[in-house]
Amino acid sequence: GDSVTQMEGPVTLSEEAFLTINCTYTATGYPSLFWYVQYPGEGLQLLLKATKADDKGSNKGFEATYRKETTSFHLEKGSVQVSDSAVYFCALSGSSGGSNYKLTFGKGTLLTVNP
Amino acid sequence: EAGVAQSPRYKIIEKRQSVAFWCNPISGHATLYWYQQILGQGPKLLIQFQNNGVVDDSQLPKDRFSAERLKGVDSTLKIQPAKLEDSAVYLCASSFPGSSYNEQFFGPGTRLTVL
């Protein structure tokens, strides 16, 4: 079945540092890939997405590129801020086609950014 | 636009008791999902509805969990009887079918503690 493996946390960085959170996936078909973010006390929010190979998703300074050859979707940001402190989830959906768009999530990576 | 509503936000029960969670999706969203998020793990799909029909309930422990969406709008998830391992956050999400990736919007979740 589908699975997502992401970098274990927690990750602690200083403000303005470079961020990478690794994510790799296993899927039988051609999934769409996502990064969701969960800020303290809030629900999951879609951060960015990519629906086909070589697509780059971007939002709020974060980027991730859908790499089919390495089955990866690593999250990057050039300069993190304290407000980026949150739990980040890599996820995939739609590999089996049809109307089942369930999301398969990784375990999440806690990011803490210190001033 | 109002988001996905869930209630209650928190619930503490004794094992073997029953509990019910309620979700009201975003207006017009035909697809509704219930996920279980155990501490330290990513959310796992329990059940997916399309209008009032079940699309996927393969990971729902049917001996104790049940869910319904009678009028194709709001939904209730029930656990009876609860076990200690059911302690988790229960997330409801909804989506509007038709987009290429079927973006899911999540509610704030219900945190269940089983003692």
Interface residues (C-beta under 8 A of the other chain):
Chain A: V4 S32 F34 Y36 E42 G43 L44 Q45 L46 K49 T51 F89 A91 S93 G94 S99 N100 Y101 K102 L103 T104 F105 G106 K107 G108
Chain B: G3 V4 T31 Y33 Y35 G40 Q41 G42 P43 K44 L45 Q48 Q50 V55 D56 L91 A93 S95 P97 S100 Y101 N102 E103 Q104 F105 F106 G107 P108 G109
